[in-house]
């Protein structure tokens, strides 16, 4: 086969490293771009048969029209979520869209737990104190997860792993999903309930659902009011699941006891970038960063050796299959349901 040319957008050093190490990568011509994909940057894909993009690239209809006019036939998303791709428009324009549906659910679930434990036991604050030779324990009191009620919204692969980890701590775990896995729940000692019951009963609420029209701002003023006073909220899924303005109001009132985020509603142009020494032009994120009971990481839940290797393997395999006319890996082609 002739070499397949791929334009890779929003490329970071780890993307280059793992894609170039993937089996079969040497059979392709990679064009790595540091900037994000949008209608303005789409012309950089000229001469490429495929485009590889990430979560903050914007493959809307106007962008896709340009890519199609350039002869691009395939969009390969380096992740599971594809809310940034207009899949129906892609199909109309003759573009196939593939993704990596399950790169490492353990990576994201474990990061969610790490965020909760760090925030609860104030490990980040203790670390900074000790480095300054301040060994005082004042203000570092947390709570036992054992015996608490944890609510998991979304029982896909990541949500199930998170639920099982919390069960290992001795927590009671309530779960909610429109599709119930009752056999799994029975085997792992967790219980399905409706969302309102989960919110009212849980000391910790952890979100593990994709961003869809029906899940956008699923945590808003109304659902926050249903939660226990002092509730801890964890979100490692998508930032737009939470109404940030309502969350800040609940933090100010003290109704929410703590928030751990690996995603943010308006993270595009901020997360994955080094903005040190610059003015952060986002008032709500600036405010969140100043709350002592808020912990934020910059969308790094996927960032493990295993996850990066699987993302590169699935992406490269699908690119090679596209080049040879073979079927894509099962479960990776979007828009065919």
N, C-alpha and C positions, 0 to 999 in steps of 0.2 A: 504494500500500500504506500501511496505517497504521503509525505509528512503532513499531519494535520496542524494547522496554525490556530492557536488559542490566544485570545486577548484576555488576560487576567486582570480584573479591576480590584481596587482597594487592597492592594497586595502589601502584606507585612513580611518581615524577614522569615517568620516561621512558616508562612504560606509557601514561599519559595523553597525553603529547606525541605518540607515534607512532600510537596508536589514533585520536585525534582528527584526525590528518592524513591517515589512510587514505582512499582514494577511497570514497565512499558513507557515510562516518561521520556526515555531517550528517543522514542519513535515520533515525538511531537515537537513542534516548534512553539516555544512558550514566549509570549510577549507580556511581560509583567509591567503593570501600571500602578503607581502609588495612589493616583486619584480615583475617586469614585465614579461609577457609571451613572450617567443621566443623559438627557437629550443633548446637552452641550458637549459631553465627552464621548458620546457614541461614535463619532467619526474616527476616533483612534482605533476602532476595530476594523478599519479598512484592510482587506486582504486576509482577514481571519474567517475561518469557517465556524468557529465556536467562540462563545464568550463565557468566561467563568466569573461569577460575581458572589458578593457576600451580603449580609443582612441589611446594611445601610445603603447599598446601591439602589437606584430607583429605575426599575425597568417598567415604566409606564408606557401607555400606548404611543406617545410621541417618540419616546426613546426606541421602542421596538420597531416602529416604522423605519427609522434610520438604519437600525441594524439589519432589518430584512432587505432594505435597498442596497446594502453593502454586500449581500450574499451570505450573511450569517444564518445558519440553520439550527443551531443548538445553543440553549442557555443552560449552563451547569451551575447550580447554586451550591456553594460550599456550606451547607447547613440544612436543617430540617424545615425551618419556617420560610414560607415563600409569599408572605403578605406584601412584599415589596415588588412582586412581579405580577403584571396583569396577564394572568394565564389565559383567559378567554381571547384577549387580543393577540397573544402569541400564537394561539392555534389558528386564528383567522389569517395571520400573516405567514403561516407555514413554518413556525418556529417550534421545535420541541423544547420542553422544559423538564430537566431532571434535577433531583435533589439528593441529599444524603439523609434518609429518614431516621436513622438510628446509629449515630456515630459512636457514642458512648453514653448511654443513659446514666451509668454510674458516675461519670465525671460531673454532670450537672446536679444530680441528686446529692452527691457528697459535698459539692460546693454549697448547696443550699443549707445543709446541716452545719457545715463549717461556719457559714455566716451567722446562723442562729446562735451557735455556741459562743462564737467570738463576741457577738453583741451582748448576749445574756451575761456572760462571765467577765465582760469588759477586758478581754485579753489584749485588744489593741491599745487601750488606755494604760494597762499595766505594763505592757512592753515599753511604751514611751517613757513612763515614769522610771522604770528600772534603769534604762539607758542614761537617765539624768541622775542616777543614784538616789532616787526617791523610792524608798521601800515601804511607804505607808500604804495601808490597805483601805483607808477611808474612801468611801464612794465606789467601791468595787464589788459590792454585794450583788449576787445574781440569784437564780432559783434553780432547784432541781428540775430537770426535764422529766425524770421518773415520777409517775403519778399525775402528771399533767395531761390535759386533753389536747391533742393536736388534730387540726382539721386540714386535710389534704384535698384541694379542689383540682380534680383531674387525675385519673388513674390510668394514664398511658404508661409507657415503660418507665419514665422518670418518676412520675408520681408514685408508682408502686414500689420502686426501690426506696424512695424517701420514706414511705409509710413503713416499710419493713425495718429500716434503720431506726426510726422512732420507736417501733415496737421493741427493738433490742434495748432501748433505754428504759423500757418499762412504762412507756406512756400509753394511755388509751388513744387509739387512732380512729377518728371518724373520717369518712371519705365521701366525696360527691362527684358524680359524673353522669352525663346523660346516657352513657352506655355503661352498664354495671357488669363487673367481672365477679359475680357472686362466689364462684368456686375459689378463685384466688383469695377473696376476702375471708372466706371461712377457713381456708388453710393457714392464713396469717394472722387471724385474730383481730381483724379490722371490721368496721361496720359501715355500711352505706346508709346515709341519711339524706334528707333534702337539704338544700343550701342554707335555708334559714335556720334550721336546727343546728347545722354545723357551725355557723357563724356565732350563734348565741351560746354554744357550749364550749367553744375552743379557747384555750389560753394562747395557742399559737396557730396561725392560719398561714398555710403555704400554698402558693399558686403554681400549678403545673399544667396549664392549658395553652393551646395555640391562640394567636390573635385572630379572631373572626369578628364579623359585624356584631354578633350576639355576645361576644366576650369583651369587646371594647368598653373600658370603664366599668367592668363588672364590680370593681371596688370603687364605690362613689360615696357620697354623703349618706345615702339611704342604707347601703350595706354596712358602712362603717358604724352607723348608729345601732345596728343589730348586734355588733360584736361586744364581747365582754370588756368592761373597763380595764385598761392595762394590757390589752391584747398585743402580742408581737406578730408582725406581718412579715412574711418572707416572699420575695418575688425574684425568681431566676428565669422566668419565661419570656415575657414581652412587656416593655415599659407601659404600653398603652392599655394594659389590663387595669391600671390604677389611674384614677382621676387625681393628679398631683395636687391641684388646688384644694380638693376636699381632704386629701391626706394631710396636708400642712395644717389645715384648720383643726383636724382631729388631734394632731400632735401638739398644737398650741394649747388646746383645751385640756390635755392630759388624758383624753380618752384612749388614745393609742399609746401603749407603753414603750414600744420599740419597733423600728422598721429596718429590715435588712434587704438591700436591693443589689442585684447584679445587672439590672436593666433600668432604664429611665425613659419616661414618656417622650422626651425630646432629645434623645441621645445622639441623633445624627449630627455629625460635624463636631462632636465633643468626645464621645467614647472612641477608643482606639487611637486617639491623637495625643501628642505631648503638647499641652497648653501651658506648661509651667512658665511663669514669668509674664503671662498674658492676662488680660482682664477677661473673666468668665462672663460672657454676655448672655446669661440665663439667670434671672432673678430667683426663680423657684428652686433651681438646682443649688444655687449659692446658699439659699436659706436652708435647704435640706442638709447641706454639708456642715452647717453650723449648729444643728441640733446634736446634743451629746448622746441622744438615744437613737441616732440614725447611723447606719453603717452602709457604705456604698462601695462596690467594686465595679470595674468598667467592663462588664460583659465578658468575664473571663471564665465562666462556668465550664465552657467547652475545652479550656486550655490545658489538656493533659497529653502526654505522649501517645497514649492509646487512642484518644479521640482524634487528634491531628493525623495520626497514621491512617485511621479508618476513613476520615474525610478525604484524604489524598487517594487512598486505594479505590474507593467507590467512584470518586470524580474521574480519576484517570481511566478506570475500567470502562465507564460509560462513554468517555471521549473516544477511546479506542474502538468500542463497539459501534459508535456512530460512524467512525471513519470506514469501518469494514461492512456496514450495513447490517450488523447483527442486532439482536434484540437487546434493549437496555436491561440492567439488573432488575429483578422483580421488586416492585414497590417503589421504584425511583422516578418513574415517568408520571408527570402531573397532567391533569386535564383530560384523562381518558376514562374517568369513571362515569 
